[in-house]
Amino acid sequence: MKSLLTAASLAFSLLGTSALADQIVDTSNLNEELIATKDDKKYTIATVVKVDGIAWFDRMRDGVEQFKGDTGHDVWMVGPSQADAAAQVQLIENLIAQGVDAIAVVPFSVEAVEPVLKKARDRGIVVISHEASNLQNTDYDLEAFDNLAYGANLMKELGKYTGGKGKYVTTVGSLTSKSQMEWVDGAVAYQKEHFPDMEMVGDRLETYDDAATDYTKLKEAMTTYPDITGILGAPMPTSAGAGRLIAEGGLKDKVFFAGTGLPSVAGEYLGNGDIQYIQFWDPAVAGYAMNMLAVAALEGKGDQIKSGLNLGLTGYESLTTPDEANPNLLYGAGWVGVTAENMDKYDF
């Protein structure tokens, strides 16, 4: 079989299992056939994220760079220095002008990127998206899991710590972030069904994927509603912003947290008991998976990109297509839950 992975596979066989052990993304069961290319064709693929320089997307860059090393494709990751829709759009415009073969994107605002991604696709550029289940101008949207179920599980955990009672507040990176809004939708629906004595107060706080903004807006919410006992955070930085607020305010065991986070960001607060539960999927694997779909689409393998597809990556062994009207919306099953008891199992 001719593929760009041939050389990588040979190298692994020569180096032994130690080479695999050094890999951030476990590719021991990788679906190499899916990304095999004719005549060892090399593609240029840019991954465009919401904001560069935060731990979440630093980890995604690791996956993208591993894909480059494993396959030889010219791939890289870019993102604005701050979570800003206009800046992300401009980056995509620049990539269109460069004539890349594919763009993998994690939109800050789905609405903002729709026109520029249409322009990209009109020029023959393949678009693969993530955290954007309502995006129209994409060839395939890959979600790590069912968004409503993800949010419901966050509320299930939060309710355990609050005793199923009290007021809580929610955060999202952006009110136009479809996936994060769906997480909160799932959480609120679960709360209403299972914890009727809990109540969400105020509007969803828009924190722009910035821990300092999380801290400030949560502090304002606590001033308005001093009897808040729960915080449910959709964006990853809320875990740090909430942890800092609880620690500084002496609110440990009075205000509880469940939300998206990473051990590298929230570990201190988890260990101290300031926050109780974080949930996440590995952005490195997501970045690798998006680039796999980009190559497969560029190679005309759309007939393989469907329900049941096994990418050979953890959490993406059997993709599903829950929306019959949108078969290009793909779901994996890739989240994990972390508390102080098991956070040492994760080094990112």
N, C-alpha and C positions, 0 to 999 in steps of 0.2 A: 504494500500500500504506500503510495507516495503521499507524504504529508509533511508539514513543517514540524510535526512532532516526532518524526523519525529520528532526527539527530538527538533531540532531547531524550527520547526513550532509550537510545543507545547509550547516551551518557549516563543515564540512571543505572543501566545494567552494568556498566563498567565501574561505576563508583560504589554500587551496592546500596543497601538500605539507608546508609548515612545520608545520602543525597536527598532521599525522600524526607528524612527526619528534619532537614533544614528548611523544607518548604513550609510557608505559612498556610497556604491552601493545600489540603490533602488531595492530591491528584492521582492517588494509587489506583482508583477505579474510573478514571476519566474516560468519557466517551470520545475517544480520539477520532473515530470515524466521522462524527458530526462536524468536526472542524478540519478534516483533511481537505487540502486544496489542490486544484489541478495544477500540475507543473510547478509545485511549490510556490504558488502565488503568494506574495506578501501584500498586506493591506495596511492603510493608515487609518487608525481608529482613535478618536479622542473621546475621553470620558469627561463630561462636564458636570460638576457637582454644585450643590447649593452655595457652599462657602468653603474656601480653602483654609487650612491652618488650624482646624479643630480635630480632636482625637478621632472622631468618627470617620472623617474623610481622609485623615492620615492613614488609617487602617485600610480604607478602600484603595488608596494609592498602592499599598503593599500588594494587594491582589492584582491590580492592573499591571504593576511592574513585574510580578511573577508571571503573568500571562505573556508579557513581552519576552521574558527570558526563556519561557518554556516553548514558545512558538516561533519567535523571530519576527513577528509582525511589528510594525512601527506603531506602537500604542503609547499613550500618555494620558495624564489627568490634569485638568485645569479647573479653576473655580475662582469666583470673585473673592476679594479679601474680606468682604463683609456680605452678609446675606442680603442681596439686592437684586431684584428682578431685572431691572434695566441693565445692570452690569453683566448678568448672566446672558441676557439676550445678545449683548455686544460681543461676548466671547464666541457665541454660536455664529454670529455674522462673520467674525474673523475666520472661523473654521470653514465656513462655506466658501469664503474668498480663497482660502488655501486649497480647496478642492479635496478635502479628506474623503475617504471612502465611506466612513460610517461615523456616527455620533452616538455615544451612549450617554444619556442625560438623566440626572436626578433634579427635576425642576424645583425651583423655589416657589414659582407661581405657574401653574399649568396654563392659566389664561394668557399670561405674558409670553410664554414660549410658543404657543400655538402658531402664530403667523410665521415666525422665523423657522420653525421646524417644517412647516408646509413648504417654505421656500427651499429648505434643504432637500426635502424629498422630491420636489419638482425638478431638482437638479441631479437626481439620481443617487443622492446620499442616503444610505440606510440609517434609520433612527431606531434605537433601542432605548426604552425608558424604564425607570424604576421609581417607586413611590409616586406613581402618577396613573392610577387606575382609570381615570376619566379622560386621559389625553387622547385626542383624536388623531393628531398628526404624528403617528408612530407606527413603525412596522410591527413591533412587539413590545408590550409592556410586561415586565417581569417583576412580580411581587414576591417577597420572601414568604408570604403566608396570607391567609384570609384576614383582611384588615379588621373586620368587625369582631372576629374571634380573638384577635390579638388584644383589642381594647377591652373586650369582656373579661379576659383573663387578668388584665391589670386591675379592673374593678373588683374582681373576685378576691385578689390578694389584698387590695386596700381595705375592703370591707372586713376582712379577717382581723386586721389590726385596729380598726375603729370600732369593732364590735357591732358593725352593721348600723351604726347610728351617727348622727352629726352632720355638719355642713362641710362641703368640700369645694375646692376650686380646681379648674383645669387649665392647662396651657397647651398651645400649639405654636409651632415655629411661624406659621403664617395661616391666616384665615383662608387662603387660597391653596394651601397644601392639602390636596385631596386625601391622601393616605392618612395623614395625622388627624384630619377632621373625622375620617371614618373610624379611627381608633377611639376617639372621644365619643362618637355616636354609639359605638359598640359598648363602651364603658357605661354610658348613661342608660342605655337600654337595659343592660344587665343590672344596674343599680335599681332601676324602677321595678324590675321584676323580683329581684332577690333581696334588696335592702331598702324597703319602702320608708324606713326611718332615717335614711340618708337624704341629703338635699344638695344639689349643686347650686352655688350662689354666684351671682355676677355672670358676665359674659366670659367666653373662652379668652384667656389672656394671650395676646399675640407677642411672642418674645424674640422673634427673628433669630432663633438658633444661637443665642448669646447668653451665657450664664449670668453675666452682670445684669442684663435686662430682665432675666428670670428673677433674680434676687430683688431688683427694684420693684417690679410689678407685683410679685408675691407679697412683698412687704406692704405695698399700698393696699392690696386686697385684705391683708391681715388687719390693717388699720380700719378699713371699712367694715370688715366682718371679724371682729376679734374672737368670735367663738368657732372659727374654722378648726376642724380637727383632721382634715385630710387634704392632700395635694396629689393630683393625678397629672403626671407630666408626659405629654406626647413627645416633644423633642428631647434629644439626648442631653443637652446642657442643663435642662431643668433639674436633673438629679444633683448637679453641683450647686446650682443657685438655691434650690430648696434646702439642701444639706447645710449650706452656709447660713441661711436664714434661721433654720432650726437650732443650729449650734450656737450662733451668736445671741439668739433671743431666749436661750434657756427653755426651748420648747420641746426638748426630748421627752418622749412618752406622753406628750400632749397633742402634738401634731404629727401625723404619720404620712409617709410617702410611698407611692408605687408609680413607676414610670419607666420610660426608656432610659437606658444609661449604659455606661461601660465601666468595668472594674477600675480601669486606669484613671477614670475621671471621678467616679463616685466611691471608690474603695475606702477612702478615709472616713467618709460619712457612714458607709455601711458598717465598717469595723467598729466605729464609735457608737453605733445604734441611733444615730441622728436620723437616718433614713432606713427603711426596712427591706425594700424589694426593688430590684431593677430587672428589666427584661430587654432583650436585644437579639439581633441576628448578627452574624459576622459580616461586616461590610466588605471585608477582603474577598470573601466567597461571592458576595453579590457582584462586586466589580469584575471578578473573573468570569462569572456566569453571563453577565451582560456582554462581555467581549466575545464569549463563545457564540452567543446567539447572533452577534453582529457578523462574525465570520461565516456562520452557517447560512444566514440570509444572503450575504454577498455571493456565496457559492450556489445560490439557487436551491437550497434544501428546505424550502418552506413546507414541503409535504411531511417533513420529519418533525417540524416544530409544532407540536400539538399535544393534547392530553395524553399522559403516559410517558412522555419523553423523559429519559434518564440522562441527565448531564454528567452523572458520575461524580457529583459534588455533594457534600453533606448538606442535607436539607432540600436538595434539588434532584432527588433520585426518581421522582415520579410527579412531574408537573401536572397540574389540573387546570381546566378551563371552566370555571364556575358559571360564566355568563354565556349561554348558548348564542346570544345575539352578537357577542364579541369574542370569537375564538382566538384572537391574537392577544387576549389578556390571560396571562399565565401566572399560576400561583405555585409556590413551593410550600414547604412545611419546615421552616428553618429558625423558629425562635427558641431561646432558652431563658430560664428564669434563674436569678442569682440573688442570694442573701449572704449575710456575713459567714454563714456556715460553709458555703461552697465557692465563694468568690476566688479562692486561691487556685481553682482549677483553670482560671482564664487569665492569660498574661497580656491582655490588651484592653 
